[in-house]
């Protein structure tokens, strides 16, 4: 009986390692860009469950730059732009959303903070890292209106949707607030004298 070649003996182990540590396509190099009008342009997580892409906005010819679940359910967003806009990870390390006119709609504020790459994780977290792979900015640390399963909602973080905001205060109390409008009204839940929403034990 012919002797099995050493490489073939190692093949099952190599396949196991590849399955356990899959090649990651989530790394986003500096200079990368996706366009609102580009067909199927996105930055996917390794298992493609989440991606950074543009989804249709609430008004015609508008696009929301977002981290999305399954391609169309936003869990974090940077803002809305027109069809000629783009989202860029600049050479300076800033993640910037601009309209077709070049106007900045949103910026990560990480210019010249040592960012060397970005990544979108299988958890849905969008991270900008330095050359030591230490996060400089994260979508989980800057939530917009949604929290996912592996995301922590800690003191000082705020969720916003329309006129409402939702915040965990230092006392351990969750508060829901109606933000101030042009007419001057602002209703707050979770702080006296308004109705208490919830207390931590």
C-alpha positions in Angstrom: 0.0 0.0 0.0 1.4 3.4 -1.0 2.4 5.7 1.8 0.3 8.8 2.2 2.2 12.0 1.3 2.9 14.3 4.4 1.0 17.1 2.7 -2.1 15.0 2.4 -1.9 14.1 6.1 -1.9 17.8 6.9 -4.8 18.6 4.6 -7.6 18.0 7.1 -5.9 20.3 9.6 -5.4 23.0 7.0 -9.0 22.9 6.0 -10.0 23.1 9.7 -7.9 26.1 10.2 -9.3 27.8 7.2 -12.8 27.2 8.4 -12.0 28.4 11.9 -10.0 31.4 10.8 -11.5 32.4 7.4 -9.8 34.8 5.1 -11.1 38.3 6.0 -12.3 40.6 3.3 -13.4 43.2 5.9 -10.2 45.3 5.9 -10.8 48.7 4.3 -7.5 50.4 3.2 -7.0 54.2 3.3 -8.2 55.8 0.1 -11.2 53.4 -0.3 -14.5 54.9 -1.5 -18.0 53.8 -2.2 -20.5 55.9 -4.3 -24.2 56.4 -3.6 -25.0 55.7 -7.3 -22.6 52.8 -7.6 -24.3 49.4 -8.3 -23.6 46.8 -5.5 -20.8 48.9 -4.0 -20.2 48.0 -0.3 -17.6 47.0 2.3 -18.8 43.6 3.6 -18.0 41.8 6.9 -16.2 38.5 6.5 -19.4 36.5 6.5 -21.3 39.1 4.6 -24.0 39.4 7.3 -23.3 43.1 7.6 -21.9 45.7 5.2 -21.2 49.3 4.8 -23.2 50.6 1.9 -25.8 53.0 0.7 -29.5 52.3 1.1 -32.4 54.2 -0.3 -33.3 57.3 1.7 -36.7 58.6 2.8 -36.9 61.0 -0.1 -36.4 60.5 -3.9 -32.8 60.4 -5.1 -31.5 60.4 -1.5 -29.2 57.7 -0.1 -28.4 56.8 3.5 -24.8 55.8 4.3 -25.1 52.9 6.8 -23.9 49.7 8.3 -26.7 47.4 7.3 -27.8 43.9 8.3 -28.6 41.6 5.4 -28.0 44.4 3.0 -31.1 46.6 3.7 -31.7 47.0 7.5 -29.6 49.9 8.8 -28.1 49.5 12.3 -25.9 52.6 12.2 -25.9 55.5 9.8 -23.7 58.5 9.0 -26.3 60.6 7.2 -28.2 61.1 3.9 -26.7 62.4 0.7 -27.7 62.9 -3.0 -27.0 60.3 -5.7 -23.6 61.9 -6.6 -22.3 61.7 -3.0 -19.8 59.2 -1.6 -18.3 57.8 1.6 -14.5 57.8 1.7 -11.8 56.6 4.1 -9.3 59.4 3.4 -5.6 59.0 3.4 -5.6 61.3 6.5 -7.5 58.7 8.4 -10.9 60.4 8.4 -14.1 58.7 7.3 -16.1 61.3 5.5 -19.5 61.5 3.9 -19.9 64.1 1.2 -22.7 65.3 -1.2 -22.1 65.5 -4.9 -21.3 69.2 -4.4 -18.4 68.2 -2.2 -20.1 69.5 1.0 -19.2 67.4 4.1 -22.3 65.9 5.6 -20.6 63.9 8.3 -17.0 63.2 9.4 -15.6 60.7 12.0 -13.2 63.3 13.4 -10.2 61.0 13.1 -8.1 63.1 10.8 -4.4 62.6 11.7 -5.1 60.3 14.7 -3.1 57.5 13.2 -5.8 55.5 11.5 -4.3 53.0 9.0 -7.3 51.0 8.0 -11.0 50.3 8.6 -12.9 47.1 9.0 -16.5 45.9 9.3 -16.8 43.0 11.7 -19.2 40.0 11.7 -20.8 41.6 14.8 -21.8 44.7 12.7 -19.2 46.9 14.3 -17.5 49.4 12.0 -14.0 50.2 13.3 -11.2 52.5 12.3 -7.8 51.2 13.6 -4.2 52.4 14.0 -1.1 50.5 13.0 -1.3 48.5 16.3 -4.8 47.4 15.4 -6.1 49.5 18.3 -9.6 51.0 17.6 -9.5 54.8 17.2 -13.2 55.1 16.3 -16.1 52.6 16.4 -19.7 52.7 15.3 -20.6 50.8 18.5 -19.1 53.7 20.6 -21.1 56.2 18.5 -24.5 54.6 18.1 -27.3 56.3 16.1 -30.7 54.7 16.5 -30.1 51.0 16.9 -28.3 48.5 19.1 -27.4 45.0 18.1 -26.9 41.9 20.2 -23.2 42.1 20.8 -23.2 45.9 21.4 -23.0 47.5 24.8 -25.1 50.5 25.7 -23.2 52.3 28.4 -23.4 55.6 30.3 -23.2 58.6 28.2 -24.3 57.0 24.9 -27.4 58.2 23.3 -29.8 56.7 20.7 -31.7 59.3 18.6 -34.7 58.9 16.3 -36.6 61.9 15.0 -37.3 64.2 17.9 -36.7 61.5 20.6 -33.5 60.5 22.3 -32.8 57.6 24.7 -29.9 57.7 27.2 -28.5 55.7 30.1 -27.6 58.1 32.9 -24.9 57.8 35.6 -27.6 56.9 38.2 -28.4 53.8 36.2 -31.7 55.3 35.0 -32.8 55.0 31.4 -34.3 58.2 30.1 -36.4 59.0 27.1 -36.6 62.6 25.9 -38.4 64.7 23.4 -35.7 67.1 22.2 -36.3 70.9 22.0 -38.0 72.1 18.9 -38.5 75.5 17.3 -41.6 75.9 19.4 -39.6 75.4 22.6 -41.2 72.1 23.9 -39.0 69.4 25.5 -40.6 66.5 27.3 -38.4 64.2 29.4 -39.2 60.8 30.8 -37.0 59.2 33.4 -36.1 62.3 35.3 -38.3 64.0 38.0 -40.9 65.4 37.9 -41.7 63.3 34.8 -42.7 59.6 34.8 -39.8 57.2 35.6 -39.2 54.9 32.7 -37.0 52.3 34.3 -34.5 51.9 37.1 -31.6 49.5 37.3 -31.5 47.2 40.4 
